[in-house]
Amino acid sequence: LVLLKPTALVSVIGLQDIVYLANTAGRTTYEPFTFFGAVLIIYLILSSVSDFGLRWLDRKYSAGVMRV
């Protein structure tokens, strides 16, 4: 999960592109916090969904495995 967030997820959703667009829109309208807030919420939703999915997969496929 730690490697998923900074590598695969960022490359799929294009976090740099989203932040760049939010920065451009924020400079144009003089309301950067609105756009960066939207980017924050989108990223948190995607991170939460991936975290939930990975935890579900872990529980499903490690049934019967003894954990120390």
C-alpha positions, -999 to 999 in steps of 0.1 A, spaced: 0 0 0 28 24 8 44 18 -26 10 20 -44 1 55 -34 32 73 -46 38 53 -77 9 36 -95 -20 57 -81 -2 90 -89 6 79 -124 -29 67 -131 -47 98 -119 -20 122 -130 -17 140 -97 9 164 -111 -15 174 -139 -44 179 -115 -22 201 -92 -9 221 -121 -45 227 -133 -56 237 -98 -27 261 -95 -35 277 -129 -72 280 -121 -64 293 -86 -41 320 -100 -67 330 -126 -96 334 -101 -75 344 -71 -91 315 -51 -64 288 -49 -77 272 -18 -110 262 -35 -92 244 -63 -65 228 -41 -93 217 -17 -110 199 -45 -77 182 -55 -72 172 -19 -107 157 -16 -103 138 -49 -69 124 -39 -82 114 -4 -112 96 -20 -90 77 -44 -65 68 -16 -93 56 7 -108 35 -20 -75 19 -28 -68 14 8 -101 -3 14 -97 -25 -17 -63 -37 -7 -74 -44 29 -103 -64 15 -81 -84 -9 -56 -90 19 -84 -104 42 -98 -125 14 -66 -141 1 -49 -146 34 -77 -165 51 -62 -193 72 -27 -178 72 -13 -175 107 -2 -140 115 25 -133 141 
